[in-house]
């Protein structure tokens, strides 16, 4: 039985959604608004963006 490309596309979209969800859960939240804490948060968001682009390139 041959699977259609639509099913494979749906599966890869689901895998991508799970990966992105796990990556978002790794972003630490700060309790204060000090410069160093906000800088750390921005670095984490930048790393998330880089990982997202990497996963997007791999799965496309």
MODELLER restraints for C-alpha pairs under 7 A, 6 or more apart:
rsr = mdl.restraints
at = mdl.atoms
rsr.add(forms.Gaussian(group=physical.xy_distance, feature=features.Distance(at['CA:20:A'], at['CA:52:A']), mean=6.90, stdev=0.5))
rsr.add(forms.Gaussian(group=physical.xy_distance, feature=features.Distance(at['CA:23:A'], at['CA:48:A']), mean=6.65, stdev=0.5))
rsr.add(forms.Gaussian(group=physical.xy_distance, feature=features.Distance(at['CA:27:A'], at['CA:44:A']), mean=6.00, stdev=0.5))
rsr.add(forms.Gaussian(group=physical.xy_distance, feature=features.Distance(at['CA:28:A'], at['CA:41:A']), mean=6.93, stdev=0.5))
rsr.add(forms.Gaussian(group=physical.xy_distance, feature=features.Distance(at['CA:30:A'], at['CA:37:A']), mean=6.28, stdev=0.5))
